[in-house]
Amino acid sequence: MAIFNANDEFVRSGDQNFIFKQNADFFYLSGIDQEQSILLLFPDCPNPLYKEVLFLRQTNEHIAVWEGHKYTKEEARAASGIEAVYWLQDFDNILHSIIHYADTVYINTNENDRYSHTVPYRDLRFLNDLRTKYPLHHYERSAPIMRDLRAVKSAIEVELTKKACSITRDSFLRILKFIKPGVAEYEIEAEIIHEFIRQRATGHAYNPIIASGPNAIVLHYIDNNQVCKDGDVILMDYAAEYANYNADMTRSVPVNGRYTKRQRDVYDAVLRVMRGATKMLVAGTVWNDYHDEVGKLMTSELIGLGLLTKHDVEKQDPKMPAYKKYFMHGTSHHLGIDVHDFAGRYTPFAAGNILTCEPGIYIPEEGLGIRLENNILITNDGNIDLMGDIPIEAAEIEEIMNS
């Protein structure tokens, strides 16, 4: 059998919790976006009632008054497609009645290789409890199975991602008309979230980066508290979340509506790398080979910009190529229910994968950082840019900003 838990509810301060964010694997399998829920899958269960069971927190008048509506059993059946829906209070008894007919129990641990484990989350605590109660069972990892399943997006997942991209596009067009010298980064962020909520996005897919001038050199700058100055470029890495699916976009625009020649040269170099990298995002491409090839494209552009010399490249350490001085992060990551979605780092790209493409050049001595990012769906015969209708050419951005 396999057991999947909803995410923990995390304390923010005092008696406040952070806004609940559902466990991605649990949501992928059930479609249920509610705390304190459990999914049990046991296809070989001798009792046909318990082959697929969803357990939910039972509501009451107090919960209804203070927290609002929770799923009824009928609503949960309609949302999940699961017929056997029970209240959470029945979980222990039902599990105990069938677990002895299973030799192996699959538990869902967080194996995203970007995750650093410091706090024992719900699935780990649940595993320890099971091992105490049922020490002779064999326990296995669900993560390798989920990693392969979630990387290939279904038609509905693609449509939800497209919707997130569409809302992100509308917000970008909105702020292009808003940005000017003297506007604060947080004012731009406010315009973005206005458009997101207006279109029923859940909100930001991740903490937005609104980084003007030298702030763009800080890759994860999220203070967003400075005033945008005439002559600077503002790097904006933000996107909408819609129905728990995420977009991920970056654009770099001139605060005054016109790029300087140097800014334009760097911008066009990044765009050329992005276009070259996008062509490589096809089925069968291997992650490490892809990044090596993107590195070659970037090296050529950096030489053209006078940031590297051929001598720098000839004497470079292969383990730390010279281009890394100005482009220090990866070019792509999988995208889905998680912004950095769960997928095999050593598995060749496949049709149905959605990946970002996000090269950048960061020049501290010039106070200039430019990154561009779109979301690419790999198909059987190539790929589709899900953000292909979002302005990215420098001339088009200037035209909109000055219209």
C-alpha positions as CSV (number, residue, x, y, z in Angstrom):
1,M,0.0,0.0,0.0
2,A,1.0,3.6,-0.4
3,I,0.0,6.4,2.0
4,F,0.2,10.2,1.2
5,N,-0.3,12.9,3.7
6,A,-1.3,16.5,3.3
7,N,1.2,19.1,4.3
8,D,1.8,20.4,7.8
9,E,0.2,23.7,8.9
10,F,3.2,25.8,9.9
11,V,3.2,28.3,12.7
12,R,4.0,31.9,11.6
13,S,3.9,33.7,14.9
14,G,2.0,33.4,18.1
15,D,-1.4,31.9,17.2
16,Q,-1.0,32.5,13.4
17,N,-0.2,30.0,10.8
18,F,1.3,30.6,7.4
19,I,-1.2,30.3,4.5
20,F,-1.6,26.6,3.9
21,K,0.2,25.1,0.9
22,Q,-0.8,21.6,-0.1
23,N,1.8,18.8,-0.5
24,A,2.4,18.6,-4.3
25,D,2.3,14.8,-4.5
26,F,-0.9,14.6,-2.5
27,F,-2.5,17.2,-4.7
28,Y,-1.3,15.6,-7.9
29,L,-3.0,12.3,-6.9
30,S,-6.2,13.6,-5.3
31,G,-6.9,17.1,-6.4
32,I,-7.8,17.9,-2.7
33,D,-6.4,21.2,-1.4
34,Q,-7.2,20.9,2.2
35,E,-5.2,20.4,5.4
36,Q,-5.2,17.3,7.6
37,S,-6.0,14.9,4.8
38,I,-4.7,11.4,4.0
39,L,-4.8,9.3,0.8
40,L,-4.4,5.5,1.1
41,L,-3.9,3.4,-2.0
42,F,-4.0,-0.4,-1.8
43,P,-5.0,-1.9,-5.1
44,D,-4.6,-5.5,-3.9
45,C,-6.6,-4.9,-0.7
46,P,-8.8,-8.0,0.0
47,N,-11.6,-5.7,1.1
48,P,-12.6,-3.8,-2.1
49,L,-13.9,-0.9,0.0
50,Y,-10.4,0.1,0.9
51,K,-8.5,-0.1,-2.4
52,E,-8.5,3.7,-2.7
53,V,-9.5,5.8,0.4
54,L,-9.5,9.5,1.1
55,F,-9.6,10.7,4.7
56,L,-10.7,14.2,5.5
57,R,-11.0,16.4,8.6
58,Q,-14.6,16.4,9.7
59,T,-16.0,19.9,10.0
60,N,-18.3,21.2,12.8
61,E,-20.0,24.4,13.7
62,H,-16.9,25.9,15.4
63,I,-14.7,25.2,12.4
64,A,-17.3,26.5,10.1
65,V,-17.5,29.8,12.0
66,W,-13.8,30.3,12.4
67,E,-12.2,28.8,9.3
68,G,-15.1,28.6,6.8
69,H,-16.3,25.8,4.6
70,K,-14.5,22.4,4.5
71,Y,-15.2,19.5,2.1
72,T,-18.3,17.4,2.5
73,K,-17.8,13.8,1.6
74,E,-19.9,14.4,-1.6
75,E,-17.8,17.3,-2.6
76,A,-14.6,15.4,-2.0
77,R,-15.8,12.5,-4.2
78,A,-16.6,15.0,-7.0
79,A,-13.3,16.8,-6.7
80,S,-11.1,13.7,-6.4
81,G,-12.9,10.9,-8.2
82,I,-12.4,8.8,-5.1
83,E,-15.6,7.0,-4.0
84,A,-14.4,5.8,-0.5
85,V,-14.2,9.0,1.6
86,Y,-14.0,8.8,5.4
87,W,-13.4,11.2,8.2
88,L,-9.9,11.4,9.6
89,Q,-11.0,9.9,12.9
90,D,-11.6,6.6,11.1
91,F,-8.1,6.4,9.7
92,D,-6.3,4.4,12.5
93,N,-9.0,1.7,12.6
94,I,-9.2,1.3,8.9
95,L,-5.5,1.2,8.5
96,H,-5.1,-1.4,11.3
97,S,-7.7,-3.6,9.7
98,I,-5.9,-3.9,6.3
99,I,-2.2,-3.1,6.8
100,H,-1.4,-6.7,7.8
101,Y,-2.4,-7.8,4.3
102,A,0.3,-5.7,2.8
103,D,4.0,-6.6,2.9
104,T,5.3,-3.2,1.7
105,V,4.2,0.3,2.7
106,Y,5.2,3.1,0.4
107,I,5.8,6.4,2.2
108,N,6.1,9.8,0.5
109,T,9.3,11.5,1.6
110,N,10.6,14.8,0.2
111,E,13.5,13.9,-2.2
112,N,13.7,17.2,-4.1
113,D,17.5,17.6,-4.3
114,R,17.1,21.3,-3.7
115,Y,15.5,20.6,-0.3
116,S,17.7,20.7,2.9
117,H,16.1,18.7,5.7
118,T,16.1,20.4,9.1
119,V,12.6,19.9,10.5
120,P,10.8,16.5,10.7
121,Y,7.8,17.0,8.5
122,R,4.5,15.2,8.6
123,D,5.4,12.2,6.4
124,L,8.6,11.5,8.4
125,R,6.8,11.6,11.7
126,F,4.1,9.4,10.2
127,L,6.8,6.9,9.1
128,N,8.4,6.8,12.5
129,D,4.9,6.1,14.0
130,L,4.3,3.3,11.6
131,R,7.6,1.7,12.3
132,T,6.8,1.7,16.0
133,K,3.4,0.1,15.5
134,Y,4.3,-2.2,12.6
135,P,8.1,-2.9,12.8
136,L,8.2,-6.0,10.6
137,H,6.6,-4.4,7.5
138,H,8.9,-3.4,4.6
139,Y,8.9,0.4,4.0
140,E,9.7,1.8,0.6
141,R,10.0,5.3,-1.0
142,S,7.2,6.7,-3.2
143,A,9.4,9.6,-4.4
144,P,11.1,7.7,-7.3
145,I,7.7,6.8,-8.7
146,M,6.3,10.3,-8.3
147,R,9.4,11.8,-9.8
148,D,8.7,10.0,-13.1
149,L,5.0,10.6,-13.0
150,R,5.0,14.3,-12.3
151,A,7.6,15.3,-14.8
152,V,5.3,14.4,-17.7
153,K,2.4,16.8,-17.7
154,S,-1.1,15.8,-18.7
155,A,-3.3,17.9,-21.0
156,I,-5.1,19.6,-18.0
157,E,-1.8,20.4,-16.3
158,V,-0.6,22.1,-19.5
159,E,-3.8,24.1,-19.7
160,L,-3.4,25.3,-16.1
161,T,0.2,26.3,-16.7
162,K,-0.9,28.2,-19.8
163,K,-3.5,30.0,-17.7
164,A,-0.8,31.0,-15.1
165,C,1.4,32.2,-18.0
166,S,-1.5,34.2,-19.5
167,I,-2.2,36.0,-16.2
168,T,1.6,36.7,-15.9
169,R,1.5,38.2,-19.4
170,D,-1.3,40.6,-18.5
171,S,0.5,41.7,-15.4
172,F,3.7,42.4,-17.4
173,L,1.8,44.5,-20.0
174,R,0.2,46.4,-17.1
175,I,3.6,47.3,-15.4
176,L,5.3,48.2,-18.7
177,K,3.0,51.2,-18.8
178,F,3.6,51.9,-15.1
179,I,7.4,51.8,-14.7
180,K,9.2,55.1,-14.8
181,P,12.0,56.9,-12.9
182,G,11.0,57.5,-9.3
183,V,8.6,54.5,-9.0
184,A,9.5,52.2,-6.1
185,E,10.1,48.5,-6.6
186,Y,7.3,47.7,-4.1
187,E,4.8,49.8,-6.2
188,I,5.6,47.6,-9.2
189,E,5.0,44.5,-7.0
190,A,1.6,46.0,-5.9
191,E,0.6,46.4,-9.6
192,I,1.5,42.8,-10.3
193,I,-0.4,41.3,-7.4
194,H,-3.4,43.5,-8.3
195,E,-3.6,41.9,-11.7
196,F,-3.0,38.4,-10.3
197,I,-5.8,38.5,-7.8
198,R,-8.1,40.3,-10.3
199,Q,-7.8,37.2,-12.5
200,R,-8.2,34.7,-9.7
201,A,-4.6,33.6,-9.5
202,T,-3.8,32.1,-6.1
203,G,-1.1,34.8,-5.9
204,H,2.7,34.8,-6.6
205,A,4.2,31.5,-7.6
206,Y,7.2,32.5,-5.5
207,N,8.5,35.6,-3.7
208,P,8.8,38.2,-6.5
209,I,12.1,39.7,-7.4
210,I,11.8,43.3,-8.4
211,A,15.4,44.3,-8.6
212,S,16.4,47.7,-10.1
213,G,20.0,48.7,-10.9
214,P,22.6,46.9,-8.9
215,N,20.0,45.0,-6.9
216,A,19.7,42.7,-10.0
217,I,23.2,41.3,-9.2
218,V,21.6,39.6,-6.1
219,L,20.1,36.5,-7.6
220,H,17.4,36.1,-5.0
221,Y,16.8,39.8,-4.1
222,I,13.3,40.0,-2.6
223,D,13.5,43.2,-0.5
224,N,11.8,45.2,-3.3
225,N,12.1,48.4,-1.3
226,Q,14.3,50.7,-3.5
227,V,13.4,53.5,-5.8
228,C,13.9,52.9,-9.5
229,K,16.4,55.4,-11.0
230,D,16.7,56.9,-14.4
231,G,19.2,55.0,-16.6
232,D,18.9,51.8,-14.7
233,V,17.6,48.4,-15.9
234,I,15.1,46.6,-13.6
235,L,15.1,42.8,-13.5
236,M,11.8,41.3,-12.6
237,D,11.5,37.6,-11.8
238,Y,7.9,36.9,-10.9
239,A,4.9,34.8,-12.1
240,A,1.4,33.8,-11.1
241,E,0.2,30.6,-9.5
242,Y,-3.1,29.3,-10.8
243,A,-4.9,26.2,-9.4
244,N,-1.6,25.2,-7.7
245,Y,0.3,25.3,-11.1
246,N,3.0,27.8,-11.6
247,A,4.5,30.0,-14.3
248,D,8.0,31.4,-13.9
249,M,9.0,34.5,-15.9
250,T,11.9,37.0,-15.9
251,R,12.1,40.2,-17.9
252,S,14.7,43.1,-17.7
253,V,13.4,46.5,-18.8
254,P,14.8,50.0,-18.8
255,V,13.4,52.2,-16.1
256,N,13.2,55.2,-18.4
257,G,11.8,53.3,-21.4
258,R,15.0,53.2,-23.4
259,Y,18.0,50.9,-23.2
260,T,21.5,52.4,-23.4
261,K,23.7,50.9,-26.1
262,R,25.6,48.9,-23.5
263,Q,22.4,47.7,-21.9
264,R,21.0,46.7,-25.3
265,D,24.1,44.8,-26.3
266,V,24.0,42.8,-23.0
267,Y,20.3,42.3,-23.4
268,D,20.5,41.0,-27.0
269,A,23.4,38.7,-26.0
270,V,21.2,37.1,-23.2
271,L,18.3,36.8,-25.7
272,R,20.5,35.0,-28.2
273,V,21.6,32.5,-25.6
274,M,18.0,32.0,-24.6
275,R,16.9,31.3,-28.2
276,G,19.8,28.9,-28.7
277,A,19.1,27.1,-25.4
278,T,15.4,26.9,-26.2
279,K,16.2,25.0,-29.5
280,M,18.0,22.3,-27.3
281,L,15.0,21.7,-25.1
282,V,13.7,18.7,-26.9
283,A,13.0,15.1,-26.1
284,G,16.1,13.1,-25.5
285,T,18.3,16.0,-24.4
286,V,20.4,15.1,-21.3
287,W,20.6,17.7,-18.6
288,N,24.4,18.0,-18.1
289,D,25.1,18.0,-21.9
290,Y,22.5,20.7,-22.3
291,H,24.1,23.0,-19.7
292,D,27.5,22.4,-21.2
293,E,26.3,23.5,-24.6
294,V,24.5,26.6,-23.2
295,G,27.8,27.4,-21.4
296,K,29.5,27.5,-24.8
297,L,26.9,29.9,-26.2
298,M,27.3,32.1,-23.2
299,T,31.1,32.0,-23.4
300,S,31.0,33.3,-27.0
301,E,28.6,36.1,-26.1
302,L,30.7,37.2,-23.1
303,I,33.8,37.4,-25.3
304,G,31.8,39.5,-27.7
305,L,30.8,41.9,-24.9
306,G,34.5,42.2,-23.8
307,L,33.8,40.5,-20.5
308,L,36.0,37.5,-21.3
309,T,39.0,37.0,-23.5
310,K,40.0,33.9,-25.5
311,H,42.9,33.6,-23.1
312,D,40.5,33.5,-20.1
313,V,38.8,30.6,-21.8
314,E,42.0,28.7,-22.7
315,K,43.2,28.8,-19.1
316,Q,39.9,28.1,-17.4
317,D,39.3,25.3,-14.9
318,P,36.9,22.9,-16.7
319,K,35.2,22.4,-13.3
320,M,34.5,26.1,-13.0
321,P,34.3,27.5,-16.6
322,A,35.2,31.2,-17.0
323,Y,31.6,32.1,-18.0
324,K,30.4,31.3,-14.5
325,K,31.9,34.6,-13.4
326,Y,29.0,36.4,-15.1
327,F,26.4,33.5,-15.4
328,M,26.5,31.6,-12.2
329,H,23.2,29.7,-12.1
330,G,21.6,26.9,-14.2
331,T,19.7,27.6,-17.4
332,S,16.6,25.5,-16.8
333,H,14.6,23.7,-14.2
334,H,11.4,21.6,-14.4
335,L,8.1,23.5,-13.7
336,G,4.8,22.4,-12.4
337,I,3.0,22.2,-9.0
338,D,6.4,23.1,-7.5
339,V,8.2,26.0,-9.1
340,H,11.3,23.9,-9.0
341,D,9.4,20.8,-9.9
342,F,10.3,17.3,-8.9
343,A,12.1,15.5,-11.8
344,G,15.1,13.3,-12.4
345,R,18.2,15.3,-12.9
346,Y,19.8,12.5,-14.9
347,T,16.7,11.5,-16.9
348,P,16.6,12.7,-20.5
349,F,14.0,15.3,-21.3
350,A,10.8,13.9,-22.6
351,A,7.6,15.1,-24.3
352,G,5.3,16.5,-21.7
353,N,8.1,18.1,-19.6
354,I,7.8,21.8,-18.9
355,L,11.1,23.6,-18.3
356,T,12.2,27.1,-17.8
357,C,14.8,28.7,-20.0
358,E,16.5,31.5,-18.1
359,P,20.0,32.6,-19.0
360,G,21.4,35.8,-17.5
361,I,24.5,38.1,-17.4
362,Y,25.4,39.9,-14.2
363,I,28.1,42.5,-14.3
364,P,28.8,43.9,-10.7
365,E,31.3,46.5,-11.8
366,E,28.6,48.0,-14.1
367,G,25.7,47.6,-11.7
368,L,23.9,45.7,-14.4
369,G,22.0,42.4,-14.3
370,I,19.9,41.1,-17.2
371,R,18.0,37.8,-17.1
372,L,15.3,36.5,-19.5
373,E,13.1,33.6,-18.8
374,N,10.2,31.8,-20.6
375,N,8.5,28.4,-20.0
376,I,9.0,25.7,-22.6
377,L,6.7,22.7,-23.2
378,I,8.6,19.8,-24.8
379,T,6.4,18.0,-27.5
380,N,6.9,14.9,-29.6
381,D,8.2,17.0,-32.5
382,G,10.0,19.8,-30.7
383,N,8.8,22.3,-28.2
384,I,6.3,25.1,-27.6
385,D,7.1,28.4,-25.8
386,L,4.2,28.9,-23.4
387,M,5.3,32.5,-23.0
388,G,5.7,33.1,-26.7
389,D,3.1,35.9,-26.6
390,I,4.8,37.8,-23.8
391,P,6.9,40.7,-25.2
392,I,10.7,40.0,-25.0
393,E,12.3,41.8,-27.9
394,A,14.0,44.9,-26.7
395,A,12.4,47.1,-29.4
396,E,8.9,45.8,-28.6
397,I,9.4,46.5,-24.9
398,E,10.6,50.0,-25.6
399,E,7.7,50.6,-27.9
400,I,5.1,49.6,-25.3
401,M,6.8,51.6,-22.6
402,N,6.7,54.7,-24.7
403,S,3.3,54.3,-26.3
